[in-house]
Amino acid sequence: MAFGPSRSELYLFTHEFEVVDRPRRMAFRSNETGPDGSSFDSDVEVTSEEEEGGKTRMTIVQRGFPSAEVRDLHEVGLPHAFDRVERFIHTRVSGEGSGPS
């Protein structure tokens, strides 16, 4: 997948899935390449577990950042990604449509 502030400044992500155990666990190796050509690999694990009240706890662990600074930069975009996941799930559960707009 690719995204960024403009078509000339794209971040490229490639994922190689190692475990897909729906709906409990997903593990994959991720390669991220920045607009400047720098690149790094990381390991990502996503787990979900049912909680009381029909809620689900999703946990994401990502290892392998080349530095604390690179790791901390990822905290900027993740909350927006989680907001989109929440909107998608709400839309599916409430029957308001087939996905986020």
Backbone torsions as a table, in degrees:
resi	resn	phi	psi	omega
1	MET	NA	155.0	-179.8
2	ALA	-136.1	139.3	174.1
3	PHE	-158.4	162.9	178.9
4	GLY	171.0	-179.2	-177.3
5	PRO	-69.9	-22.1	177.3
6	SER	-156.6	167.6	179.6
7	ARG	-63.8	-22.9	179.4
8	SER	-88.9	-7.2	179.7
9	GLU	-127.2	68.9	-177.0
10	LEU	-101.0	142.2	169.8
11	TYR	-98.3	130.6	-178.2
12	LEU	-109.8	131.6	179.1
13	PHE	-123.4	132.3	174.2
14	THR	-123.7	132.2	-178.7
15	HIS	-120.1	136.5	173.6
16	GLU	-117.1	108.4	-175.2
17	PHE	-76.3	130.3	-179.5
18	GLU	-106.5	-33.0	179.3
19	VAL	-138.4	128.2	170.7
20	VAL	-132.2	103.8	-179.1
21	ASP	-122.7	76.1	-175.3
22	ARG	-65.3	137.5	-2.1
23	PRO	-100.1	16.9	-170.8
24	ARG	-88.8	-39.6	-169.7
25	ARG	-151.5	143.2	174.6
26	MET	-141.8	133.4	178.7
27	ALA	-133.1	137.3	179.7
28	PHE	-151.4	158.3	174.3
29	ARG	-97.7	131.3	-176.1
30	SER	-118.8	137.8	171.9
31	ASN	-116.8	127.0	178.9
32	GLU	-116.6	129.3	176.0
33	THR	-120.3	124.9	-178.9
34	GLY	-84.9	168.9	179.7
35	PRO	-58.1	-25.1	-179.8
36	ASP	-85.3	-0.6	179.6
37	GLY	93.2	-9.3	177.6
38	SER	-68.0	152.0	-173.1
39	SER	-147.7	151.2	171.7
40	PHE	-154.2	156.2	176.9
41	ASP	-105.1	148.5	174.0
42	SER	-145.6	161.5	176.0
43	ASP	-107.9	133.2	-176.2
44	VAL	-125.3	135.0	174.1
45	GLU	-129.0	129.3	178.7
46	VAL	-119.0	123.9	176.8
47	THR	-124.4	154.0	175.4
48	SER	-136.5	143.0	177.6
49	GLU	-141.1	140.2	-178.8
50	GLU	-72.9	139.3	177.2
51	GLU	-121.5	173.8	178.8
52	GLU	-61.1	152.1	176.6
53	GLY	77.7	17.4	177.9
54	GLY	74.3	16.6	179.8
55	LYS	-94.3	160.8	178.2
56	THR	-126.5	132.3	175.5
57	ARG	-96.6	121.9	176.6
58	MET	-105.9	129.5	178.9
59	THR	-120.6	131.7	177.7
60	ILE	-122.7	126.0	176.5
61	VAL	-122.0	125.8	178.6
62	GLN	-124.5	126.9	-178.1
63	ARG	-123.1	148.9	173.1
64	GLY	112.0	11.8	177.4
65	PHE	-63.2	140.4	-178.2
66	PRO	-69.9	-19.5	179.0
67	SER	-160.1	164.3	176.9
68	ALA	-64.3	-34.2	-179.8
69	GLU	-64.1	-43.9	178.6
70	VAL	-65.3	-42.4	178.0
71	ARG	-58.2	-46.8	-176.5
72	ASP	-66.0	-29.7	176.7
73	LEU	-62.6	-29.9	-179.9
74	HIS	-70.7	-20.5	178.3
75	GLU	-67.2	-20.2	-179.0
76	VAL	-70.8	-45.2	-175.0
77	GLY	-86.1	-26.4	-175.3
78	LEU	-61.9	-42.1	178.3
79	PRO	-57.2	-36.2	178.1
80	HIS	-67.3	-38.2	177.9
81	ALA	-64.5	-41.9	178.6
82	PHE	-65.7	-36.4	175.8
83	ASP	-60.0	-41.5	179.4
84	ARG	-66.8	-39.0	177.2
85	VAL	-63.3	-44.0	179.4
86	GLU	-61.4	-44.0	178.3
87	ARG	-62.9	-41.1	179.6
88	PHE	-61.4	-47.7	-179.3
89	ILE	-64.1	-44.2	179.4
90	HIS	-59.2	-42.9	-179.7
91	THR	-63.1	-42.8	-179.6
92	ARG	-66.8	-42.6	-177.2
93	VAL	-70.1	-40.0	-177.3
94	SER	-83.3	-7.5	178.6
95	GLY	72.0	24.0	-176.9
96	GLU	-81.5	-7.0	-178.2
97	GLY	165.8	-171.7	-175.9
98	SER	-98.8	-1.8	179.9
99	GLY	169.9	178.4	-178.9
100	PRO	-71.3	154.5	178.6
101	SER	-97.5	NA	NA
